[in-house]
Amino acid sequence: MDDYLREVTGKSANDPCKDTDLGSLKWVPGPVIVGAGPSGLAAAACLKEKGVPSLVLERSNCIASLWQLKTYDRLKLHLPKQFCELPLMNFPEDYPTYPTKQQFIQYLESYAKRFEIWPVFNQKVVSAEFDQILGFWRVKTASEGAGVESEYLCQWLIVATGENAEAVVPQIEGAAEFRGDVVHTSGYKNGGVYRGKKVLVVGCGNSGMEVCLDLCNHGASPSFVVRDKVHILPQEMLGTSTFGLSMWLLKWFPLHLVDWFLLVVSWLLLGDTSQFGLDRPRLGPLELKNLSGKTPVLDVGTLDKIKSGDIKVCPGVRRLGDKSVEFVDGRIENFDAIILATGYKSNVPFWLKESEMFSNKDGLPRRSFPNGWKGKSGLYSVGFTKRGLLGASMDAKNIANDIEKCWRECEKNRSPVSWPHS
């Protein structure tokens, strides 16, 4: 294999451990990490701590591009900071319990600087495929806007593009007829531009509920669409975070009892949400999260606005008109703008030429948490756990430990890993 690699690249796998530029072809001795979000940074830092170099490729012009470019201004971490720290570095002590968007970005920038993670920006991965003959991953990129293509060869490929790579924009009948503004939450910053306007928010997850609150605080008249049943929990209960309390209770009690406890306390603190059009699912919040990945909504003040009538709850949308929205119950109402809080999806199937580890349907690992981080032939995933930054950190540690073993063996033998092809 080494002779073939030298023939193709002019580079031996036994050469010193540094990236070698061979025109458009680059040999990377360590892992290639696709994505410079929190997951990719965590993986790179854990590898660095093990003495394993890596190359991070990022399609945007900055780290954590989702956080920096596609989130609204008032966003804060929905969970306490101790559950959102990346491996090997705590948040600053003076940060609040729920850091702001800007504080979290500053934390990530400090994290990258501390571990000397310097991603190659504006590199969109267009394909990644394991070369069965060569025994390496071939990762092809295109520079955004410049049209310059490159190809990287590596023994390990870490997919860190995450569950939120592309905005989900639903097809709504009559959308072409609607003359108001239609924007996904990835393009929403604050409600200032909607002051005095009627706005329909499609989606009732954490983002949809918080955008409604933001619109209300900026003098807009928001309504939001609820198509499915939803669990709404207080962000804090009994003087501590609901998430932290849940994690502590699960150490001592079975899941169904913890779910029962959460629902009882939520009813005492929030009341019966069904009277406002917010029916709860049959399964408890934690059981539903485990089975479907659907996260309960942590209320940050939106429910009070719903109770006061400042925010209206609407059923599903049937079709759009010129300035109107027809709902599934036959009611028609005029709106000035529509905001799609319809979430994101993985883009892995569009560029990764592999279908054993990742599903082509949803772009997520086929194996469920906590076993979805490792595939075959040096393929790994980080940040696809549906368990936020805590799950991504667990993946990053597992990946670094696993690759370190192979890396030490490579250093010892001065030869590349020979991956089994079956």
SESEMAR-625430 format. One record per residue (C-alpha): residue in one letter; x, y, z. Coordinates in steps of 0.25 Angstrom, whole numbers, padded with zeros to 4 digits, always signed. Layout:
aXYZ
...
***
This chain:
m+0000+0000+0000
d+0011+0010+0003
d+0017+0008-0011
y+0004+0011-0017
l+0002+0023-0008
r+0016+0028-0012
e+0012+0026-0027
v-0001+0034-0026
t+0004+0045-0017
g+0019+0045-0016
k+0017+0043-0001
s+0020+0031+0008
a+0011+0028+0020
n+0024+0027+0028
d+0028+0041+0025
p+0028+0051+0036
c+0015+0055+0043
k+0011+0068+0036
d+0002+0071+0025
t+0008+0071+0011
d+0003+0080+0000
l+0004+0073-0013
g-0004+0083-0022
s-0018+0080-0021
l-0015+0067-0013
k-0011+0067+0001
w-0007+0056+0010
v-0012+0057+0025
p-0005+0048+0035
g-0016+0050+0045
p-0031+0050+0045
v-0039+0059+0036
i-0050+0066+0043
v-0062+0071+0035
g-0068+0083+0042
a-0063+0093+0052
g-0075+0094+0061
p-0074+0091+0076
s-0074+0076+0072
g-0062+0077+0063
l-0055+0086+0072
a-0057+0076+0083
a-0052+0065+0075
a-0039+0072+0071
a-0036+0077+0085
c-0037+0063+0091
l-0028+0057+0080
k-0018+0069+0082
e-0018+0065+0097
k-0014+0051+0093
g-0003+0056+0084
v-0011+0053+0071
p-0011+0064+0060
s-0024+0067+0052
l-0028+0075+0041
v-0042+0082+0042
l-0049+0086+0029
e-0060+0096+0030
r-0069+0101+0019
s-0072+0115+0025
n-0062+0126+0029
c-0062+0124+0044
i-0064+0114+0055
a-0078+0110+0060
s-0084+0117+0048
l-0098+0112+0052
w-0096+0120+0065
q-0090+0132+0059
l-0097+0134+0047
k-0111+0127+0048
t-0116+0129+0062
y-0125+0140+0068
d-0120+0151+0077
r-0126+0147+0090
l-0122+0133+0089
k-0116+0127+0102
l-0112+0112+0105
h-0125+0105+0109
l-0117+0096+0119
p-0108+0101+0131
k-0094+0103+0126
q-0088+0091+0134
f-0096+0082+0124
c-0091+0090+0112
e-0076+0090+0114
l-0067+0084+0104
p-0056+0074+0109
l-0044+0079+0116
m-0048+0093+0118
n-0059+0099+0127
f-0067+0112+0125
p-0061+0124+0132
e-0066+0125+0146
d-0073+0139+0144
y-0082+0134+0133
p-0096+0133+0137
t-0104+0119+0139
y-0109+0121+0125
p-0098+0127+0116
t-0103+0137+0105
k-0100+0134+0090
q-0088+0144+0090
q-0082+0137+0103
f-0083+0124+0097
i-0077+0128+0084
q-0065+0135+0092
y-0064+0122+0100
l-0062+0114+0087
e-0052+0124+0081
s-0044+0123+0094
y-0045+0108+0093
a-0040+0107+0079
k-0029+0117+0083
r-0025+0109+0095
f-0024+0096+0088
e-0018+0102+0075
i-0029+0098+0066
w-0027+0105+0053
p-0038+0100+0043
v-0037+0102+0028
f-0048+0111+0025
n-0057+0112+0013
q-0055+0098+0009
k-0068+0091+0006
v-0067+0076+0006
v-0073+0071-0007
s-0070+0056-0005
a-0063+0047+0004
e-0061+0032+0000
f-0052+0021+0005
d-0042+0016-0006
q-0043+0001-0004
i-0030-0001-0012
l-0022+0010-0006
g-0027+0008+0008
f-0030+0023+0011
w-0041+0033+0011
r-0041+0042-0001
v-0048+0055+0004
k-0051+0065-0008
t-0054+0080-0005
a-0057+0092-0012
s-0054+0106-0008
e-0067+0114-0006
g-0067+0125-0016
a-0053+0122-0022
g-0056+0110-0029
v-0043+0104-0025
e-0043+0089-0022
s-0035+0081-0013
e-0033+0066-0009
y-0029+0061+0004
l-0024+0047+0007
c-0025+0042+0022
q-0026+0029+0030
w-0037+0034+0039
l-0050+0042+0036
i-0058+0049+0046
v-0072+0054+0042
a-0075+0066+0051
t-0085+0074+0042
g-0096+0070+0052
e-0111+0069+0053
n-0113+0084+0049
a-0105+0085+0036
e-0117+0090+0027
a-0130+0097+0030
v-0143+0089+0028
v-0152+0097+0019
p-0166+0091+0018
q-0174+0091+0005
i-0187+0098+0008
e-0198+0099-0002
g-0199+0113-0008
a-0186+0118-0003
a-0183+0125-0016
e-0196+0133-0014
f-0192+0139-0001
r-0187+0153-0002
g-0182+0155+0012
d-0168+0152+0017
v-0165+0137+0019
v-0152+0134+0027
h-0146+0122+0034
t-0141+0124+0048
s-0127+0123+0042
g-0129+0137+0036
y-0137+0143+0048
k-0129+0152+0057
n-0139+0160+0066
g-0154+0164+0065
g-0150+0179+0063
v-0154+0179+0048
y-0167+0172+0051
r-0172+0183+0061
g-0187+0185+0059
k-0189+0173+0050
k-0196+0160+0051
v-0186+0149+0050
l-0189+0134+0049
v-0178+0125+0055
v-0178+0111+0049
g-0173+0101+0059
c-0174+0100+0074
g-0160+0095+0079
n-0151+0103+0088
s-0147+0112+0076
g-0161+0114+0072
m-0166+0117+0086
e-0155+0127+0089
v-0156+0134+0075
c-0171+0136+0079
l-0167+0143+0092
d-0156+0151+0085
l-0167+0156+0075
c-0176+0159+0086
n-0166+0167+0094
h-0163+0175+0081
g-0177+0180+0079
a-0182+0169+0069
s-0194+0161+0070
p-0189+0146+0069
s-0197+0134+0067
f-0191+0120+0066
v-0195+0107+0059
v-0196+0094+0068
r-0198+0082+0059
d-0193+0071+0069
k-0194+0069+0084
v-0183+0075+0092
h-0177+0075+0106
i-0175+0088+0112
l-0166+0088+0125
p-0162+0100+0134
q-0147+0103+0131
e-0145+0102+0146
m-0152+0095+0157
l-0150+0093+0172
g-0139+0104+0171
t-0130+0096+0161
s-0130+0094+0146
t-0140+0084+0141
f-0130+0077+0133
g-0120+0076+0145
l-0131+0071+0154
s-0135+0060+0144
m-0121+0055+0142
w-0120+0054+0158
l-0133+0047+0159
l-0129+0037+0149
k-0118+0032+0157
w-0128+0027+0168
f-0141+0025+0161
p-0146+0018+0148
l-0149+0027+0136
h-0164+0026+0137
l-0164+0031+0152
v-0156+0042+0148
d-0165+0046+0136
w-0177+0045+0146
f-0170+0054+0156
l-0166+0064+0145
l-0181+0065+0140
v-0187+0066+0153
v-0178+0078+0157
s-0180+0084+0143
w-0195+0084+0145
l-0193+0090+0159
l-0184+0101+0153
l-0190+0103+0139
g-0204+0098+0140
d-0212+0090+0130
t-0205+0094+0117
s-0216+0086+0109
q-0226+0097+0111
f-0217+0106+0103
g-0216+0097+0091
l-0204+0090+0096
d-0207+0076+0098
r-0196+0067+0104
p-0192+0054+0098
r-0196+0040+0104
l-0181+0037+0107
g-0174+0045+0117
p-0163+0055+0113
l-0151+0047+0116
e-0157+0034+0110
l-0161+0042+0098
k-0147+0048+0097
n-0140+0034+0098
l-0149+0028+0087
s-0151+0039+0077
g-0140+0050+0080
k-0151+0060+0082
t-0147+0070+0092
p-0157+0076+0102
v-0159+0091+0102
l-0153+0098+0114
d-0161+0110+0116
v-0154+0123+0118
g-0167+0132+0119
t-0174+0129+0106
l-0186+0121+0114
d-0189+0134+0122
k-0191+0141+0109
i-0200+0130+0103
k-0208+0131+0116
s-0210+0146+0115
g-0214+0145+0100
d-0202+0152+0095
i-0198+0140+0087
k-0208+0132+0080
v-0208+0117+0078
c-0212+0112+0064
p-0214+0098+0058
g-0207+0093+0045
v-0206+0101+0033
r-0214+0096+0021
r-0210+0106+0010
l-0205+0120+0008
g-0212+0131+0000
d-0208+0146-0004
k-0207+0151+0011
s-0215+0140+0017
v-0213+0126+0024
e-0224+0116+0024
f-0223+0106+0036
v-0227+0092+0036
d-0239+0095+0044
g-0244+0104+0033
r-0241+0117+0039
i-0234+0128+0031
e-0226+0139+0036
n-0217+0150+0030
f-0202+0151+0034
d-0191+0160+0030
a-0180+0150+0031
i-0177+0136+0034
i-0165+0130+0042
l-0162+0116+0040
a-0157+0110+0053
t-0156+0096+0046
g-0142+0092+0050
y-0130+0086+0043
k-0125+0073+0037
s-0112+0066+0034
n-0106+0068+0021
v-0097+0055+0022
p-0104+0047+0011
f-0100+0058+0001
w-0085+0057+0002
l-0082+0044+0009
k-0081+0032+0000
e-0084+0022+0010
s-0097+0016+0015
e-0094+0006+0025
m-0091+0015+0037
f-0100+0026+0033
s-0115+0025+0029
n-0118+0031+0015
k-0131+0035+0020
d-0128+0045+0031
g-0113+0046+0031
l-0111+0040+0045
p-0104+0028+0050
r-0112+0016+0049
r-0107+0011+0063
s-0113+0018+0074
f-0107+0025+0085
p-0097+0022+0091
n-0091+0013+0080
g-0093+0022+0068
w-0079+0029+0069
k-0071+0018+0062
g-0072+0012+0048
k-0062+0004+0040
s-0049+0007+0032
g-0046+0019+0041
l-0060+0026+0040
y-0065+0033+0052
s-0077+0042+0056
v-0078+0053+0067
g-0090+0061+0071
f-0101+0052+0065
t-0106+0047+0078
k-0118+0056+0080
r-0113+0059+0093
g-0107+0073+0091
l-0093+0077+0095
l-0092+0067+0106
g-0094+0055+0096
a-0084+0062+0086
s-0073+0062+0098
m-0075+0048+0100
d-0073+0044+0086
a-0061+0053+0085
k-0054+0046+0097
n-0058+0032+0091
i-0052+0036+0077
a-0039+0041+0083
n-0037+0029+0092
d-0039+0020+0080
i-0031+0027+0070
e-0019+0029+0080
k-0018+0014+0080
c-0016+0013+0065
w-0007+0025+0065
r+0003+0020+0075
e+0003+0007+0067
c+0006+0015+0055
e+0017+0022+0061
k+0023+0009+0067
n+0023+0002+0053
r+0024+0015+0045
s+0013+0009+0036
p-0001+0013+0033
v-0013+0005+0038
s-0018-0007+0029
w-0033-0006+0031
p-0041-0018+0029
h-0050-0016+0017
s-0062-0025+0022
***
